[in-house]
Each structure stands twice: as structure tokens, then as C-alpha cells.
Amino acid sequence: MNHNMLNSNEILQMVNDYLEHIAYDRKPEGLYKPIKYVLSLGGKRIRPTLMMLAYNMFKEDPETILPSACALETYHNYTLLHDDLMDNADLRRGHMTVHKRWNPNTAILSGDSMLVLAFQQMAQCADDKFKKIHELFTETALEIGEGQQYDMEFENRNDVTEEEYIEMIRLKTSVLLACATKMGAILADASDEDAENLYRFGEKIGLAFQLQDDYLDVYGDTKIFGKAIGGDIVSNKKTYMLINALTMADQHQHEVLARWIDMQNPDPQEKIAAVTEIYNEIGINQLAIEKIQKYFQEGMALLERVKVSDDRKQEMIAYTKEMMKRES
């Protein structure tokens, strides 16, 4: 086993150290303090970790791409900051969201600056890689905006198909994981074929990851999952679970679901219990588990195609499995 292969814990340490020192010497403090706050709330740092693990499959010095890897984390947290504002969410990772702790205008402006900081960090890659990296990053960022827009539009529709939903989460969540793995490959001078397979690997893992999020929102354990159970049900979020329930429900089940969806100010616990019961009757939980497995296995098959020795893939495999084990 090669000794210069970093494990995900070592990467996490590097990423957190780097993020602690981003552009905070700039003024005014009122603009940068919320950015520092958001980036200090932790999170699993999945995107920079995937990028550095992908790079490390081909090359020995993953610490050299730390700025670009952290660019993805800054960008990801910027999207969360603005998502929270759009959703009017009070909490993120158990802490007050920026628009609650400060105000909406601060959330908009600090978020905008985070986006610019992300591009600034991304540009610190090797000159000969910049054009490719910049194109991938901008295309990904545009897709994520598209995914968020679909997500908002779906809120007012009760006829969203599973296919539409999968495409929405691919844009909103998957492409950033795919971008991370492909960027790692590009920066490590991997072949186009390997870079493409790593992109598609990241995409499939992203789908599995997001569907698992949907699943855990209903069937997870608050202590492990880190957020309240049933939030998606309360807010009528069009998840994989609800979309399939609406499609597969018999007439009676459909009427019950529709009643809860349309009800003004229902008791949250009652609504969660009633909707979950219908999910159980229809077998949505099993359906979701099978779909998660399917995407996970497709992702692993794509990783297998990458032309490096198996021992160089071990960290990526271990990390991906760990990522998916946020079990209920």
C-alpha cells in the first residue's frame, strides 16, 4: 500500500484548517463574519474530500490542490446559505441560519461574496488546467441553479414524475459531487476516459446520497441524522417518497394524502404519522432502499472502470461506503 495515500480523516483536517483562514483579513467584518460562521459549522466536507481522494488515485501530492478543493466547499456552503433563505429555514446543522442570526440582506450579500471567493480559490489551480477546471465549475454552478429552480417549481405541483425528480436532484446535488471527482482527475493529469468515468461515478453516488436523504427524513434517527425527522412531510416537499406515494396510492390513500397536503396548519406530528403510515402501506420504504442500492452499485461499477490499480481505489471505496452509512 502506498504511504502517500491520504485517508479521508487527514483530508478533513486539511480542509478545515484551510477554511479557517479564508480571506478574513478583509473588511468590513460584517460581510466576512457570516461567511466565517457558515464555514465553521462543520459538515462532512464531502466535496473537497472526494476531489482530493480522486486526485490521490493518480498522484501523490493531494495537498497541492487544497485551494481548488476548498473552492467547492465554499461554493456548496454558499448554495446552502441562499437555500436556507429561500426556504426560510431557522436551523442548519443545529445552528441558526445566517438570515436568522443576522438578516436576509446579509445572507444575500455574504452569499454573493462566498460565490466570488469560491471562484478565486478555484483559480489557484495550475495554469495549464485552469481553462478546463473553470469550464467544469461554471457549467456545474449553472446546473445547480437550474436544479434549485426546478425544486422550487415542484413545490406548486402535485404531478411531478419520478423521472423529473431524479433529474432535479441530479442537477441540484449530484453534479457537484461529480464535478469534485472529475476535477480531482483533471488536476492529476488523468486520461479523459478516467475523468469521465469518475464524473459519472460521482453522479451516481450523488443520486444514491440524495435519495438516502429523502429516506432518512422519514425513517432516520434524529440523533444520527442530525435533523428533525419528517421535515419533508410537514413542508410537502416533493421527495422520491411522496412522488411515488402519489403515483402508486389507491383512491382512498390518494384522498388521505391530498387532504394532508392541502391542510392549513396541520399538527406536524399527526401529519408525519399519517403520511408515514401510507408510505408503509404502499411499501415506499422498500422501493427507496432498492433505488438507493441501484445507484450505489452503478457508481461502484463506474469506479471499477478507472484504470488505476485496485489498491489506489481503496480509500475512495471506503469513503463512499462510509458516506452512505449515515443509517437510521
VEXDREN-2710 file (C-alpha; in Angstrom, 1 decimal):
% VEXDREN-2710
k/r/px/py/pz
1/MET/0.0/0.0/0.0
2/ASN/1.4/3.4/-1.0
3/HIS/2.3/5.5/2.0
4/ASN/1.4/8.8/0.3
5/MET/-2.3/8.0/0.1
6/LEU/-4.2/10.3/2.4
7/ASN/-7.2/8.9/4.2
8/SER/-10.4/10.9/4.5
9/ASN/-9.7/12.0/8.1
10/GLU/-6.4/13.5/7.1
11/ILE/-8.1/15.3/4.2
12/LEU/-10.9/16.6/6.5
13/GLN/-8.2/18.1/8.9
14/MET/-6.5/19.8/6.0
15/VAL/-9.8/21.2/4.6
16/ASN/-10.9/22.5/7.9
17/ASP/-7.6/24.2/8.6
18/TYR/-7.7/25.8/5.2
19/LEU/-11.3/27.0/5.5
20/GLU/-10.5/28.6/8.9
21/HIS/-8.2/31.1/7.1
22/ILE/-10.1/32.3/4.1
23/ALA/-9.9/36.0/3.3
24/TYR/-10.8/37.0/6.8
25/ASP/-8.2/39.8/6.8
26/ARG/-10.6/41.8/4.6
27/LYS/-13.0/44.4/5.8
28/PRO/-15.8/45.1/6.6
29/GLU/-16.2/42.4/9.2
30/GLY/-19.9/42.5/8.8
31/LEU/-19.6/40.9/5.4
32/TYR/-17.0/38.3/6.2
33/LYS/-18.2/37.2/9.7
34/PRO/-21.2/35.4/8.4
35/ILE/-19.0/33.6/5.8
36/LYS/-16.7/32.5/8.6
37/TYR/-19.7/31.5/10.6
38/VAL/-21.1/29.3/7.9
39/LEU/-17.8/27.6/7.1
40/SER/-17.2/27.0/10.8
41/LEU/-20.4/25.0/11.3
42/GLY/-18.7/21.9/10.1
43/GLY/-20.4/19.5/7.8
44/LYS/-18.8/16.4/6.4
45/ARG/-16.7/18.3/3.7
46/ILE/-17.8/15.6/1.2
47/ARG/-16.9/17.6/-1.9
48/PRO/-13.3/18.6/-1.2
49/THR/-12.7/15.1/0.2
50/LEU/-14.0/13.4/-2.9
51/MET/-11.9/15.7/-5.1
52/MET/-8.7/15.0/-3.1
53/LEU/-9.3/11.3/-3.0
54/ALA/-9.9/11.3/-6.8
55/TYR/-6.6/13.2/-7.3
56/ASN/-4.8/10.9/-4.9
57/MET/-5.7/7.9/-7.0
58/PHE/-3.4/9.2/-9.7
59/LYS/-0.9/11.4/-7.9
60/GLU/1.0/11.6/-4.6
61/ASP/0.6/15.2/-3.5
62/PRO/-3.2/15.9/-2.9
63/GLU/-2.4/18.8/-0.6
64/THR/-1.3/20.9/-3.6
65/ILE/-5.0/21.1/-4.8
66/LEU/-6.3/22.1/-1.5
67/PRO/-7.4/25.6/-2.7
68/SER/-9.5/24.2/-5.6
69/ALA/-11.0/21.5/-3.3
70/CYS/-12.0/24.1/-0.7
71/ALA/-13.5/26.2/-3.5
72/LEU/-16.1/23.5/-3.9
73/GLU/-16.8/23.5/-0.2
74/THR/-17.1/27.3/-0.2
75/TYR/-19.4/27.2/-3.2
76/HIS/-21.5/24.4/-1.6
77/ASN/-22.0/26.4/1.6
78/TYR/-22.9/29.4/-0.4
79/THR/-25.8/27.5/-2.0
80/LEU/-26.9/26.3/1.4
81/LEU/-26.9/29.8/2.8
82/HIS/-29.1/31.0/0.0
83/ASP/-31.3/27.8/0.0
84/ASP/-31.9/28.4/3.7
85/LEU/-33.0/32.0/3.0
86/MET/-35.4/30.8/0.2
87/ASP/-36.8/28.0/2.4
88/ASN/-37.0/30.4/5.4
89/ALA/-35.2/27.7/7.4
90/ASP/-34.3/28.5/11.0
91/LEU/-31.6/26.0/11.6
92/ARG/-28.7/24.5/9.6
93/ARG/-26.6/21.8/11.3
94/GLY/-28.2/22.6/14.6
95/HIS/-27.2/26.3/14.4
96/MET/-29.1/29.4/13.5
97/THR/-29.1/30.2/9.8
98/VAL/-27.4/33.4/8.6
99/HIS/-30.7/35.2/7.8
100/LYS/-31.9/34.4/11.3
101/ARG/-28.8/35.3/13.1
102/TRP/-28.2/38.4/11.1
103/ASN/-30.8/39.3/8.5
104/PRO/-31.9/38.4/4.9
105/ASN/-29.8/41.2/3.3
106/THR/-26.7/40.0/5.0
107/ALA/-27.5/36.4/3.8
108/ILE/-27.8/37.7/0.2
109/LEU/-24.6/39.7/0.2
110/SER/-22.4/37.4/2.2
111/GLY/-23.6/34.5/0.0
112/ASP/-22.7/36.5/-3.1
113/SER/-19.2/37.1/-1.7
114/MET/-18.8/33.4/-0.9
115/LEU/-19.5/32.6/-4.5
116/VAL/-16.8/35.0/-5.7
117/LEU/-14.4/33.6/-3.1
118/ALA/-15.1/30.2/-4.4
119/PHE/-14.1/31.3/-8.0
120/GLN/-11.0/33.0/-6.5
121/GLN/-9.9/29.8/-4.7
122/MET/-10.7/27.7/-7.8
123/ALA/-8.4/29.9/-9.9
124/GLN/-5.4/28.9/-7.7
125/CYS/-5.0/25.7/-9.7
126/ALA/-2.2/25.0/-12.1
127/ASP/-2.3/27.5/-15.1
128/ASP/-2.5/24.7/-17.7
129/LYS/-5.5/23.3/-16.0
130/PHE/-7.4/26.5/-15.4
131/LYS/-9.5/26.6/-18.6
132/LYS/-10.8/23.0/-18.2
133/ILE/-11.4/23.5/-14.5
134/HIS/-13.1/26.8/-14.9
135/GLU/-15.4/25.4/-17.6
136/LEU/-16.4/22.4/-15.5
137/PHE/-17.0/24.6/-12.5
138/THR/-19.2/27.2/-14.3
139/GLU/-21.2/24.5/-16.1
140/THR/-21.8/22.8/-12.7
141/ALA/-22.8/26.0/-11.0
142/LEU/-25.3/26.8/-13.7
143/GLU/-26.8/23.3/-13.4
144/ILE/-27.1/23.6/-9.7
145/GLY/-29.1/26.9/-10.1
146/GLU/-31.3/25.0/-12.6
147/GLY/-31.9/22.2/-10.1
148/GLN/-32.8/24.7/-7.4
149/GLN/-35.3/26.4/-9.7
150/TYR/-36.9/23.0/-10.6
151/ASP/-37.1/22.2/-6.9
152/MET/-39.0/25.5/-6.2
153/GLU/-41.3/25.0/-9.2
154/PHE/-42.1/21.4/-8.0
155/GLU/-43.5/22.9/-4.7
156/ASN/-46.6/24.0/-6.5
157/ARG/-47.2/20.8/-8.5
158/ASN/-48.7/17.5/-7.4
159/ASP/-47.9/15.8/-10.7
160/VAL/-44.1/15.7/-10.6
161/THR/-42.9/12.4/-12.1
162/GLU/-40.1/10.3/-10.7
163/GLU/-38.1/11.0/-13.8
164/GLU/-38.4/14.7/-13.3
165/TYR/-37.5/14.4/-9.7
166/ILE/-34.3/12.3/-10.4
167/GLU/-33.3/14.9/-13.0
168/MET/-33.8/17.7/-10.4
169/ILE/-31.7/16.0/-7.7
170/ARG/-29.1/15.2/-10.3
171/LEU/-28.8/18.9/-11.1
172/LYS/-29.1/20.1/-7.5
173/THR/-26.9/17.6/-5.7
174/SER/-25.2/15.0/-8.0
175/VAL/-23.4/17.3/-10.4
176/LEU/-21.4/18.9/-7.6
177/LEU/-20.1/15.5/-6.4
178/ALA/-19.4/14.5/-10.0
179/CYS/-17.6/17.8/-10.5
180/ALA/-15.5/17.1/-7.5
181/THR/-14.4/13.7/-8.6
182/LYS/-13.7/14.8/-12.2
183/MET/-11.8/17.9/-11.1
184/GLY/-9.5/15.7/-9.0
185/ALA/-8.9/13.6/-12.0
186/ILE/-8.2/16.5/-14.3
187/LEU/-5.8/18.1/-11.9
188/ALA/-4.0/14.8/-11.6
189/ASP/-3.5/14.6/-15.3
190/ALA/-5.8/11.5/-15.6
191/SER/-7.0/10.4/-19.1
192/ASP/-10.2/11.9/-20.4
193/GLU/-11.8/8.5/-20.1
194/ASP/-10.9/8.1/-16.4
195/ALA/-12.0/11.7/-15.7
196/GLU/-15.4/10.9/-17.4
197/ASN/-15.9/7.6/-15.5
198/LEU/-15.1/9.4/-12.3
199/TYR/-17.6/12.1/-13.2
200/ARG/-20.3/9.5/-13.7
201/PHE/-19.3/7.7/-10.6
202/GLY/-19.8/10.9/-8.6
203/GLU/-23.1/11.5/-10.3
204/LYS/-24.5/8.0/-9.3
205/ILE/-23.2/8.3/-5.8
206/GLY/-24.8/11.7/-5.6
207/LEU/-28.2/10.3/-6.6
208/ALA/-27.9/7.5/-4.0
209/PHE/-26.9/10.0/-1.4
210/GLN/-29.8/12.4/-2.0
211/LEU/-32.3/9.5/-2.2
212/GLN/-31.0/8.3/1.1
213/ASP/-31.5/11.8/2.5
214/ASP/-35.2/11.6/1.5
215/TYR/-35.4/8.1/3.0
216/LEU/-33.8/9.2/6.3
217/ASP/-36.0/12.2/6.6
218/VAL/-38.9/9.8/7.1
219/TYR/-37.1/6.7/8.6
220/GLY/-34.0/8.1/10.2
221/ASP/-33.0/8.7/13.7
222/THR/-32.8/12.4/14.7
223/LYS/-29.6/11.8/16.8
224/ILE/-27.7/10.2/14.0
225/PHE/-29.2/12.1/11.1
226/GLY/-28.7/15.5/12.8
227/LYS/-32.0/17.0/11.8
228/ALA/-35.6/16.6/12.8
229/ILE/-37.5/13.7/11.2
230/GLY/-40.4/14.3/9.0
231/GLY/-39.5/17.9/7.9
232/ASP/-40.1/17.0/4.2
233/ILE/-43.5/15.6/5.1
234/VAL/-44.5/18.7/7.1
235/SER/-43.5/21.0/4.2
236/ASN/-45.0/18.9/1.5
237/LYS/-41.6/18.6/-0.1
238/LYS/-41.8/16.6/-3.4
239/THR/-39.4/13.9/-2.5
240/TYR/-38.9/10.4/-4.0
241/MET/-41.1/9.1/-1.2
242/LEU/-44.1/11.5/-1.8
243/ILE/-43.9/11.4/-5.6
244/ASN/-44.1/7.6/-5.6
245/ALA/-46.8/7.5/-3.0
246/LEU/-49.0/9.9/-5.0
247/THR/-48.4/7.8/-8.1
248/MET/-48.9/4.4/-6.5
249/ALA/-51.7/5.2/-4.0
250/ASP/-55.1/3.7/-4.4
251/GLN/-58.1/6.1/-4.4
252/HIS/-58.5/6.1/-0.6
253/GLN/-54.8/6.6/0.1
254/HIS/-54.6/9.3/-2.5
255/GLU/-57.5/11.2/-0.9
256/VAL/-55.8/11.0/2.5
257/LEU/-52.5/12.2/1.1
258/ALA/-54.2/15.1/-0.8
259/ARG/-56.1/16.1/2.4
260/TRP/-52.9/16.3/4.4
261/ILE/-51.1/18.1/1.6
262/ASP/-53.8/20.8/1.3
263/MET/-54.5/21.1/5.0
264/GLN/-53.7/24.5/6.5
265/ASN/-51.6/24.4/9.7
266/PRO/-52.0/20.7/10.5
267/ASP/-50.5/19.2/13.7
268/PRO/-47.0/18.3/12.5
269/GLN/-46.7/15.0/14.4
270/GLU/-50.1/13.9/13.3
271/LYS/-49.3/14.7/9.7
272/ILE/-46.0/12.9/9.8
273/ALA/-47.6/9.8/11.4
274/ALA/-50.5/9.7/8.9
275/VAL/-48.3/10.2/5.8
276/THR/-45.6/7.7/7.0
277/GLU/-48.4/5.1/7.6
278/ILE/-49.4/5.4/3.9
279/TYR/-45.8/5.1/2.8
280/ASN/-45.6/1.9/4.8
281/GLU/-48.8/0.5/3.4
282/ILE/-47.6/1.2/-0.2
283/GLY/-44.1/-0.1/0.6
284/ILE/-42.3/3.2/-0.4
285/ASN/-39.5/2.5/2.2
286/GLN/-38.5/-0.7/0.3
287/LEU/-38.8/1.0/-3.0
288/ALA/-36.5/3.7/-1.9
289/ILE/-33.9/1.3/-0.4
290/GLU/-33.8/-0.6/-3.7
291/LYS/-33.3/2.6/-5.7
292/ILE/-30.5/3.8/-3.4
293/GLN/-28.8/0.4/-3.8
294/LYS/-29.1/0.5/-7.6
295/TYR/-27.4/3.9/-7.9
296/PHE/-24.8/3.0/-5.4
297/GLN/-23.9/-0.2/-7.3
298/GLU/-23.9/1.6/-10.7
299/GLY/-21.5/4.1/-9.2
300/MET/-19.2/1.4/-7.9
301/ALA/-19.2/-0.3/-11.3
302/LEU/-18.0/3.0/-12.9
303/LEU/-15.2/3.4/-10.3
304/GLU/-14.1/-0.1/-11.2
305/ARG/-13.5/1.0/-14.8
306/VAL/-11.0/3.7/-13.7
307/LYS/-7.6/2.5/-14.9
308/VAL/-5.5/2.6/-11.7
309/SER/-4.6/-0.4/-9.5
310/ASP/-7.2/-1.6/-7.0
311/ASP/-5.1/-0.6/-4.0
312/ARG/-5.2/3.0/-5.2
313/LYS/-9.0/2.9/-5.1
314/GLN/-9.3/1.6/-1.6
315/GLU/-9.6/5.0/0.1
316/MET/-12.3/6.2/-2.3
317/ILE/-14.3/2.9/-1.9
318/ALA/-14.0/3.1/1.9
319/TYR/-15.0/6.7/2.0
320/THR/-18.0/6.2/-0.4
321/LYS/-19.3/3.3/1.7
322/GLU/-18.8/5.4/4.9
323/MET/-20.7/8.3/3.3
324/MET/-23.7/6.0/2.6
325/LYS/-23.7/4.6/6.1
326/ARG/-25.4/7.6/7.8
327/GLU/-28.0/5.0/8.7
328/SER/-31.2/5.4/10.6
END
